Amino acid sequence: MKRTNIAIFVSGNGSNCENLIRYFKDSQLVNCALVVSSRADAYALVRAESLNVPCRVVTKPLLAEPDNLMPMLKEFDIDFIVLAGFLPLVPDYLLEAFPRRIINIHPSLLPKYGGKGMWGHHVHEAVKAAGEKETGMTVHYVTPICDSGEIIAQFRTPLLPTDTVEDIAEKENQLEMEHYPKVVEQVVREL
Ligand code: GAR
């Protein structure tokens, strides 16, 4: 059976990107075929290159034009797209080309702390400021409206009043490391 070729879309550090590549290294189901970054200086590119996964950069302005991205996805025969800390809004042409085949990870228990401007540390700062007793991560399908597609899975972790923003980020990242690859695997299995 042909493995499902996934493209991992990134913009920054790439801890999820690396974790996904390592998790699927010997998979019979999923092949991490390509990493696409919206930034040329994303550390995710260093991680992916060192693990021998082909990388391409498509900056935010270039993303608007299908002719920049679509040929790359065709070249690598991409079946499914996994966003892992990808910051630009996903363009409509991509959503149309990959219906229910683009998923995202968000570092909060959506619908809380989602929407424009809510990414990475901004989310953890807002969680701290609100004095939340728990936080978590959400995996969801991507739709034209930021952070509002159907939820596939959520995982939660308790917080202490003494937890700093860094502690919150660390606890939430641990959930991402443990669960995101397994959720991707499950969704791909059900395609
Ligand atoms: C992750 O925490 C991910 O949930 C978040 O960006 C981080 C990327 O970290 N995504 C969003 O905020 C999307 N709105 P990484 O680059 O180390 O994987």
Residues whose N, C-alpha, C, O or C-beta is under 5 A from the ligand:
A	BS01	GAR	G12 N13 G14 S15 N16 C17 A84 G85 F86 I105 H106 P107 M118 W119 G120
